[in-house]
Amino acid sequence: MDGLRTVFRGGEGAADLMADLFAVDGVYETMFALPGMPTRFQGRDVIRAHLRTRLGGAAAVLDTREAHLTTYPGADPELLVISVELVGFSHGTDSDFRVNSSLGVLRIRDDEIVTYHDYPNAIGGSAAAGSLDKLGNLLIHCAGQQPGS
């Protein structure tokens, strides 16, 4: 859990640290991706490349100072559910932020993440970053691309 806490605080090397927590053939899935965006990333190197882009963009705007992880173990010892709250300073809003950033459902085997289903809070993250207008415009654009629109 300390490795995950460090990852969620962000900073240099966070993407590599996160990728290294995965099994070589591990799978990371973003369950609520926008239409047209990739949702599944398999293998450490593919996950690493994705996370470098994703975390690098967030780190440019959000200075995350604290990451609070709450764990919800299940009856299955390989299954772990986590909720993540981030606290820090947003350069996008020029103010402090506190956001429940995501829920994760992880399968861990032999101390490695085999699967990670990520349920991110896009609205909360965009509000913290000061980019709700961009998210809204993107959603409007995506809705116009859907059949029957």
N, C-alpha and C positions, 0 to 999 in steps of 0.2 A: 504493500500500500504506500510506503514511503516513496517508491519510484513513481507511482501514479500522481501522488501529491506534488512532487517536483515537476512532473510533466505539466500539470494543469497550472502551475504558477508561471509557466512559459519561460522565456529567456533563451539564450543561445544554447543549442544542444538539446532542447526539449524534444524535438522531433526524433532525433537519433535515439535518445533515451527511451522514448515511447516505443519506437520500432523494435528496439532490442528486447523489450518485454514480451514480444510475440514469439511463438514457435516459428520455425523457418517457413512453414507453409500456412501460418496463421491467416485468419480472415478478419478484416475490419469492415463493417458495414454501417453506413449512415442511413438510418431508416426513413428519415423525412427529408430526403434531398429534393431540390427543386427539379421540375421536369427538364430532361435533357442533361442533367448532371450525373456523373457516375455515382453509383451507390455501393459498389463492392470492390474491395481492394484485397488481393490475395498475395501473400508472400512478403517477407520482411522488407525487401528492397522496394517493392511497389508501395507498401504502406509507408515506408520512410519518405519516398518522394512525395506522396500525397500530403503527409503531415508537415513536411517542410514548407509546402505552399500554404496550407491551411493555417498552421501556427504562426508562420512568418507574417502573414497578413494581419492576424489579430494582434501580434506583438507590436506592430507598427503604430497601433492606435491605443491599445490597452496595456497599461503597466500593472499587471496583476501582482499583488503583494501577498495575498493569502489565498490558499485553496483548501476548502473544507470538504472532505469526503466523508459521507455517511455510508456505511455498508449495511447490506441486508442479506445475510447469508441464508441460503435455502436448505432444504433437506438434502439436496444433492451436494456433496462436498466440492464438486468441481464448479458449481454455479455460484456466481456472486453478482448481486445487483448493487450499483453505487449511484448515489446522487452527488452532484458537484456544485458547490457554491463558490463563486469567485468574488474577491474583494480587491479593489485597487483604485487606480486613477485613470480616467479616460482623457486622452488628448483630443478626442473627437468632441467631447462636451465640456472640456476644461473643468471637470468636477470628479469627485469620488464616485465609485459605483459599487454596488453589491448586486449580484445576479445569480439566480439558480440557473446554471449554464447547461446542464444536461443530466440525463439518466443513462446509465450504461448497464447492459446485461452481458456479463463476461463468463466464458467457460475457461477455466484454468486447469491445466494438466501438467504435472511435473514442473511446477513453478513458472510456466510459460502461458501466455494468453493464446488459446486456440481459436476462439472467436470473441469478437467484441461488437455487440450491436449497440450503436450510439444513437440516442434520441436527443438531439440538441435543441436548445431553446433559441431558435433563430430570432424571434421577436425580442426576447430579453437581451440577447447578445447585441443585436442591432441598436437597441435603445441605449445600452451601455456605451457603444462605440459612437453614438450620435449619427447613425446612418439608417434610421427608420424610413426616411424618404427614399433612399436607394432600394431598400428591401421592398417597399410598397410598389415602386416603379417596376422592379423586377417581377413581382407577383402579377401586376397588371399585364406586363408583356407576356409572361408565361400563360396567363389565362386567355389571352388573345390568340395563342398558338394552339389551344386545345380544340379538338373537334367539337362542333356544335356551338362554338362561341360566336 
